[in-house]
Amino acid sequence: MAVFVDGQHRTDYGRIVLTTDNVLHSAERVQNTPSRADGINYEDERDIKIIGCELIQASGLLLQLPQVAMATAQILFHRFYLVKSLVIHNYEHQAMAAIFLAAKIEEHPRRIRDVINCFHHIKQVKDKKTPSPLDFTGTLYVKQKNDVIKAERRLLKELGFCVHVKYPHKIIIVILSLMLEQSQNTELVQLAWNFMNDSLRSDVFMRYTPDQIGCACIWLSARIKKICLPENPPWYELLDCSRDQCEEISKTILNFYCIPRPNAEKLDRVINAAKEAYELKKSFNEKSKRDLKEVKKQESASNFSPLDPSKNKDSPHKPKLSPGSLINNKLTKLAENGSSESHKNGGVRRSKHHSPRRRYSPVSPPRRKHDRYGRKKRRSSSDSESSSAVRKRKHRSKRRVSTSSDDSSSSSDSEAAREEARKRKHEEKKKLADQKKLQEKIKLLEKEKERSKKEKHDKILRDSGKEHRHKVR
């Protein structure tokens, strides 16, 4: 798309294409599907798609739908599994959803009950059981009905509601009657028509246009019936088709007849094995993600120091906090406020009845002079005796200090070292106490968060249960 911006010719803009043509894909894209990535090989995937298309064709005949509706359903089925995996999505449910949706697209709607009963009847006939309809009030019917409705929504979502399909059926009649004047040759027309219907089970509609497929079916049927068609100029070039494309499409259709009939039980075992491997891989990935989150949390906890917030601000290796979690910021503020208040109060919590007191040494904390009601304590005889004993000890120590001046310097140094060691121990104890308080606050916040999550989850479950009961009624 060419646009002029600031006098310059720009062609690097995106564009939206509105078309009614079929969406085509390359051969590599058709072969590298999500089912192949989940452990299903090419042959098994091809056989499962053939079984799904055969179910659609058989159910369409039982529902008395036109061939156009069955062709639409098969093409939608192929388109869906080009972007989704057979391991995750059940092919029977998707086949039911495809025929149910195609009947509505082609203006021949059928009830979902009839669609489910047709597939149930086909399954009973395959298992050689006496056919009997499903009980409409039973749990099996309700479950299948919900699965088909979900599969139809998923099909529309993945295709982006682009469900328009062009067919080559009309092209075959027009080309044979007007261009080649072979409308009277019913055998040629019928053979080309059969090739067209059988090609719906393969992936040619994902890779070629309807005109090219119609030309290839006529070309193949004419070669089998040994009927000469105009080659100078070639008749298929009028519809933008080459001889190579006719040969490739014909080979794909003929290879379809060489494939042995697929075994549904074997393919179900293949899908179940791939599903188990997928579940194991998924659980392993979830576990590795959880372990990675825990490692990141531990790393952030080791770098994070709530007792010294200046380090967190100036450190170059500061851990990045997620925008949704503000717990760490709140905890740092709490730690800052708690540390500042503890320094103001001298490291001890005081009640409002306490009078301000002088700072004290961390080694020998002062005795409480007030009771719990803020009243002064009366000094007992034992207190007076203890105070007199303390005075005598102090007096003796002073006399010793005066007698030996040399020893006093060494003892004072040792006492100062002891005082420093005691102070250090007291500070470490204080830090540990602050850390414990902080951990308790973190645990409380996490418990509150888990409780709120659990309440929301329970509420969602209750609401969904109400909706489900309302739908069943």
C-alpha positions in Angstrom: 0.0 0.0 0.0 1.6 3.2 -1.1 1.3 6.4 1.1 2.9 9.8 0.9 4.2 11.0 4.3 6.2 14.3 4.5 6.7 14.2 0.8 8.2 10.7 0.9 6.9 7.5 -0.7 6.2 5.0 2.1 5.2 1.4 1.4 6.0 -0.3 4.7 2.5 0.0 6.2 0.2 -2.9 6.9 -3.2 -3.4 5.2 -6.5 -5.2 5.6 -7.6 -7.5 2.7 -11.3 -8.1 2.3 -11.9 -11.1 0.0 -14.4 -14.0 -0.5 -11.7 -16.3 -1.8 -10.5 -19.3 0.2 -7.4 -18.7 2.4 -4.4 -20.7 0.9 -1.3 -22.0 2.7 2.0 -23.3 1.6 2.9 -27.0 1.6 5.3 -26.4 4.6 2.6 -24.7 6.6 0.1 -27.5 5.9 2.7 -30.2 7.0 4.0 -28.4 10.1 0.8 -28.3 12.1 0.4 -28.1 15.9 -0.5 -31.8 16.0 2.9 -32.7 14.6 4.5 -30.5 17.3 2.6 -32.5 20.0 3.9 -35.9 18.9 1.5 -37.1 16.2 3.2 -38.1 12.9 2.0 -37.2 9.4 0.3 -40.5 8.6 -1.7 -40.7 11.9 -2.8 -37.1 11.5 -3.9 -37.7 8.0 -5.9 -40.8 9.0 -7.6 -39.0 11.9 -8.7 -36.2 9.6 -10.0 -38.8 7.1 -12.1 -40.4 9.9 -13.5 -37.0 10.9 -14.4 -36.2 7.3 -16.1 -39.6 6.9 -18.1 -38.9 10.0 -19.2 -35.6 8.6 -20.2 -37.1 5.3 -22.2 -40.0 6.9 -24.0 -37.7 9.4 -24.8 -35.3 6.5 -26.5 -38.1 4.6 -28.5 -39.1 7.7 -29.5 -35.5 8.3 -30.5 -35.2 4.6 -28.2 -32.2 4.1 -27.1 -31.1 0.6 -23.6 -31.9 -0.6 -22.6 -28.2 -0.3 -23.2 -28.2 3.5 -21.1 -31.4 3.9 -18.3 -29.8 1.8 -18.4 -26.7 3.9 -18.2 -28.7 7.1 -15.2 -30.7 5.9 -13.3 -27.6 4.8 -14.0 -25.9 8.2 -12.8 -29.1 9.9 -9.5 -29.0 8.0 -9.0 -25.2 8.6 -9.5 -25.6 12.4 -6.9 -28.4 12.7 -4.4 -26.3 10.7 -4.1 -24.0 13.7 -5.1 -26.3 16.6 -3.9 -29.7 17.8 -5.7 -33.0 17.7 -4.2 -33.8 21.1 -6.0 -31.0 22.9 -9.3 -30.9 20.9 -11.4 -34.0 20.4 -11.9 -34.6 16.6 -15.5 -36.1 17.1 -16.7 -33.0 18.9 -15.2 -30.7 16.3 -16.8 -32.8 13.5 -20.2 -32.4 15.2 -19.6 -28.7 15.6 -18.5 -28.4 12.0 -21.6 -30.1 10.5 -23.9 -28.2 12.9 -22.4 -24.8 11.9 -22.2 -25.7 8.2 -25.9 -26.5 8.1 -26.7 -23.1 9.5 -24.3 -21.4 7.0 -25.9 -23.1 4.0 -29.4 -22.2 5.3 -30.4 -25.8 6.1 -30.3 -25.7 9.9 -30.6 -28.9 12.0 -31.3 -29.3 15.7 -28.3 -30.1 17.9 -30.2 -33.1 19.3 -30.4 -34.6 15.8 -26.7 -34.0 15.1 -25.7 -35.8 18.4 -28.1 -38.7 17.7 -26.7 -39.2 14.2 -23.1 -39.4 15.5 -24.3 -41.7 18.3 -26.1 -43.9 15.7 -22.9 -44.1 13.5 -20.8 -45.1 16.5 -23.3 -47.9 17.5 -23.3 -49.3 14.0 -19.5 -49.4 13.9 -19.4 -51.2 17.3 -22.1 -53.6 16.0 -24.6 -52.7 18.6 -28.4 -52.3 18.3 -29.0 -48.6 17.5 -30.9 -46.7 20.2 -31.3 -42.9 20.6 -29.8 -41.1 23.5 -31.9 -40.2 26.6 -32.4 -36.5 26.4 -32.7 -36.2 30.2 -29.5 -38.2 30.8 -26.1 -36.8 31.8 -24.4 -38.2 28.7 -26.6 -36.2 26.4 -26.2 -33.0 28.4 -22.4 -33.4 28.5 -22.2 -34.0 24.7 -24.5 -31.0 24.0 -22.3 -28.7 26.1 -19.2 -30.1 24.4 -20.6 -29.4 20.9 -21.7 -25.9 21.8 -18.2 -25.1 23.2 -16.6 -26.7 20.1 -18.7 -24.5 17.8 -17.7 -21.3 19.7 -14.0 -22.4 19.6 -14.3 -23.1 15.8 -15.7 -19.6 15.1 -13.2 -18.0 17.4 -10.1 -19.7 15.8 -11.4 -19.0 12.2 -12.2 -15.3 13.1 -15.8 -15.9 12.0 -14.5 -16.1 8.4 -16.5 -19.2 7.4 -17.1 -18.3 3.7 -16.1 -21.2 1.4 -16.0 -21.4 -2.4 -16.6 -24.8 -4.1 -15.6 -26.1 -7.5 -18.8 -28.1 -8.0 -20.5 -25.4 -10.1 -17.2 -24.8 -12.0 -17.2 -28.4 -13.2 -20.7 -28.2 -14.7 -19.9 -24.8 -16.3 -16.6 -25.9 -17.8 -17.9 -29.2 -19.2 -21.1 -27.7 -20.6 -19.9 -24.3 -22.1 -16.2 -24.6 -22.7 -15.7 -28.3 -23.5 -19.2 -29.2 -24.7 -19.1 -32.4 -22.8 -22.3 -32.0 -20.8 -23.9 -35.0 -22.5 -21.1 -37.3 -21.4 -22.6 -38.2 -18.0 -19.9 -40.6 -17.1 -17.2 -37.9 -17.4 -19.3 -35.5 -15.3 -20.0 -38.1 -12.6 -16.4 -39.2 -12.4 -15.2 -35.6 -12.1 -17.9 -35.0 -9.4 -16.7 -38.0 -7.4 -13.1 -36.9 -7.6 -14.2 -33.5 -6.2 -16.1 -35.0 -3.3 -13.2 -37.4 -2.4 -10.7 -34.5 -2.5 -12.5 -32.9 0.4 -10.9 -35.5 2.7 -7.4 -34.4 1.7 -5.6 -31.0 2.2 -5.9 -29.8 -1.4 -8.5 -27.2 -0.5 -5.9 -25.6 1.9 -3.3 -25.3 -0.9 -5.1 -24.6 -4.2 -8.0 -22.5 -5.4 -11.4 -24.0 -6.3 -10.8 -23.3 -10.0 -7.5 -25.2 -10.0 -9.1 -28.1 -8.2 -12.0 -28.2 -10.6 -9.7 -28.2 -13.6 -7.6 -31.0 -12.1 -10.7 -33.2 -11.5 -11.8 -32.7 -15.1 -8.3 -33.3 -16.5 -7.9 -36.5 -14.4 -11.4 -37.9 -15.3 -10.7 -37.1 -19.1 -7.4 -39.1 -18.9 -9.1 -42.0 -17.3 -12.0 -42.1 -19.8 -9.4 -41.4 -22.6 -11.3 -38.3 -23.9 -9.2 -35.7 -25.8 -9.6 -32.1 -24.6 -8.2 -29.0 -26.4 -4.5 -28.5 -25.7 -3.6 -25.8 -28.2 -4.2 -23.5 -26.4 -4.6 -25.4 -23.2 -8.2 -25.1 -21.9 -7.1 -24.9 -18.2 -5.0 -21.8 -18.7 -8.2 -19.8 -19.0 -8.8 -20.4 -15.3 -5.2 -19.6 -14.2 -4.2 -23.2 -13.8 -1.1 -24.9 -15.2 -0.4 -28.4 -16.2 2.0 -28.9 -13.2 -0.8 -27.9 -10.8 -3.2 -30.3 -12.5 -0.7 -33.1 -12.1 0.0 -32.4 -8.4 -3.6 -32.2 -7.5 -4.3 -35.4 -9.4 -1.5 -37.2 -7.6 -2.8 -36.1 -4.2 -6.3 -37.4 -5.1 -5.0 -40.8 -6.5 -2.7 -41.3 -3.4 -5.8 -41.0 -1.3 -7.2 -44.3 -2.9 -3.9 -46.1 -2.1 -4.1 -45.4 1.7 -5.4 -48.4 3.7 -8.6 -47.9 5.7 -7.7 -46.2 9.0 -8.2 -48.1 12.3 -10.1 -45.8 14.7 -9.1 -47.8 17.9 -5.4 -47.6 17.0 -5.7 -43.9 16.4 -7.5 -43.3 19.7 -4.6 -45.1 21.5 -2.1 -42.8 19.6 -4.0 -39.7 20.7 -4.2 -40.9 24.3 -0.5 -41.5 24.4 0.3 -38.1 22.9 -2.1 -36.5 25.4 -0.4 -38.1 28.4 3.0 -36.9 27.1 1.5 -33.4 26.6 0.2 -33.4 30.2 3.5 -34.5 31.6 5.3 -31.8 29.6 2.8 -29.2 30.7 3.2 -30.2 34.4 7.0 -30.1 34.1 6.9 -26.6 32.6 4.6 -25.4 35.3 6.9 -26.8 38.0 10.0 -25.3 36.5 8.2 -21.9 36.3 7.3 -22.2 40.0 10.9 -23.1 40.9 12.2 -20.1 38.9 9.8 -17.8 40.7 11.0 -19.1 44.1 14.6 -18.6 43.1 13.9 -15.0 42.0 12.1 -14.4 45.3 15.1 -15.7 47.3 17.5 -13.5 45.3 15.3 -10.4 45.7 15.0 -11.2 49.5 18.8 -11.5 49.8 19.4 -8.2 48.0 16.6 -6.4 50.0 17.5 -4.9 53.4 14.6 -3.3 55.2 16.8 -2.4 58.2 19.0 -0.2 56.1 16.9 1.6 53.4 19.8 3.8 52.3 21.4 0.7 50.7 18.4 -0.1 48.7 18.2 3.4 47.3 21.8 3.7 46.3 22.7 0.1 45.4 23.3 -0.5 41.7 21.9 -4.1 42.0 18.5 -3.1 43.4 15.9 -5.8 42.7 13.1 -4.7 40.4 9.7 -4.9 42.0 6.7 -6.0 40.0 4.2 -3.2 39.3 1.4 -5.1 40.9 3.1 -6.0 44.2 3.5 -3.1 46.7 4.2 -5.2 49.7 7.9 -4.6 49.8 7.5 -0.9 49.6 5.0 -0.9 52.5 7.3 -3.1 54.6 10.3 -0.8 54.1 8.2 2.2 55.3 7.0 0.2 58.3 10.6 -0.8 59.1 11.8 2.8 58.8 9.0 4.1 61.0 9.6 1.3 63.5 13.4 1.9 63.7 13.1 5.7 64.0 10.5 5.3 66.8 12.6 2.8 68.6 15.7 5.1 68.5 13.6 8.0 69.8 12.2 6.0 72.7 15.6 4.5 73.6 14.9 1.1 72.3 11.9 0.4 74.6 8.2 0.8 74.0 6.7 3.2 76.5 3.1 3.5 77.5 1.4 6.9 77.7 1.5 6.8 81.5 5.3 6.6 81.6 7.3 9.7 82.3 10.3 10.5 80.0 13.4 8.8 81.3 17.1 9.4 80.7 19.0 7.1 78.3 20.4 4.1 79.9 23.3 1.8 79.2 22.3 -1.3 77.2 24.3 -3.5 79.7 22.4 -2.7 82.9 18.8 -1.6 82.2 17.3 0.5 85.0 14.7 -0.8 87.4 11.1 0.1 86.9 10.1 2.9 89.3 6.4 2.8 88.4 3.8 0.2 88.4 1.5 -0.7 85.5 -0.9 2.2 86.5 1.9 4.8 86.3 2.1 5.2 90.1 5.4 5.5 92.0 6.5 2.4 93.8 7.3 2.6 97.5 10.8 1.7 98.5 10.9 -1.4 100.7 13.5 -2.2 103.4 15.0 -4.8 101.0 15.5 -2.0 98.4 17.2 0.3 100.9 19.5 -2.6 102.0 20.4 -3.4 98.4 21.1 0.3 97.6 23.4 0.6 100.7 25.2 -2.5 99.5 25.7 -1.0 96.1 27.1 2.2 97.6 29.6 0.2 99.7 30.7 -1.7 96.6 31.2 1.6 94.7 33.2 3.0 97.6 35.5 0.0 97.7 36.0 0.1 93.9 37.0 3.8 94.2 39.5 3.0 96.9 41.0 0.3 94.8 41.3 2.6 91.8 43.1 5.2 93.9 45.6 2.7 95.3 46.7 1.3 92.0 47.0 3.9 89.2 48.8 1.6 86.8 46.2 -1.1 87.0 43.4 1.4 86.6 44.4 2.3 83.0 44.4 -1.4 81.9 41.2 -2.2 83.7 39.4 0.9 82.2 40.5 -0.3 78.7 39.1 -3.8 79.3 35.9 -2.4 80.7 35.5 -0.1 77.6 36.0 -3.1 75.3 33.5 -5.1 77.3 31.0 -2.2 77.1 31.5 -2.1 73.3 31.0 -5.8 73.0 27.8 -5.6 75.1 26.5 -2.8 73.0 27.2 -4.7 69.8 25.3 -7.7 71.1 22.4 -5.5 72.1 22.3 -4.0 68.6 22.3 -7.4 67.0 19.5 -8.6 69.3 17.5 -5.5 68.3 18.1 -6.2 64.6 17.0 -9.8 65.0 13.8 -8.7 66.8 13.1 -6.2 64.0 13.6 -8.8 61.4 11.2 -11.2 63.2 8.6 -8.6 63.4 9.0 -7.9 59.7 8.7 -11.5 58.8 5.5 -11.8 60.8 4.0 -8.8 59.0 5.0 -10.4 55.6 3.3 -13.7 56.6 0.1 -11.8 57.7 0.0 -9.9 54.4 0.5 -13.1 52.4 -2.3 -14.9 54.4 -4.6 -12.0 53.8 -3.9 -12.1 50.1 -4.5 -15.9 49.9 -7.7 -15.5 51.8 -9.0 -12.8 49.4 -8.0 -15.0 46.4 -9.8 -18.0 47.9 -13.0 -15.9 48.5 -13.0 -14.7 44.9 -12.5 -18.2 43.6 -15.3 -19.6 45.7 -17.6 -16.7 44.5 -16.8 -17.5 40.9 -17.5 -21.2 41.4 -20.8 -20.4 43.1 -21.8 -18.1 40.2 -20.8 -20.6 37.6 -22.7 -23.4 39.4 -25.8 -21.2 39.4 -25.5 -20.4 35.7 -25.0 -24.1 34.9 -28.1 -25.1 36.9 -30.1 -22.4 35.1 -29.0 -23.7 31.7 -29.9 -27.3 32.5 -33.4 -26.2 33.7 
